[in-house]
Amino acid sequence: MEIKTTKIKNPSVIISADKYEGLKETLEILSDSELVRSISKALSEPKESRKPHKEVFNKK
């Protein structure tokens, strides 16, 4: 692994690559207003009427 050192003039944050990828995915989802509405609608439904994750994404 190569490490480069630079002089930073602006405030910076160092995070893991996994966290960075997760943040990018979150921003992508939040930038899609139709998807956000769909998620919000689904979460507003009573839990009793929701299908379990395994039932929806069951791979056989």
Number of C-alpha atoms within 10 A of each C-alpha: 3 3 5 5 5 6 5 7 6 6 5 7 5 7 8 8 9 9 11 12 11 12 12 12 12 11 11 11 14 13 11 10 10 11 13 13 12 11 12 11 10 12 11 9 10 8 10 7 7 11 9 11 8 8 8 9 8 8 6 3
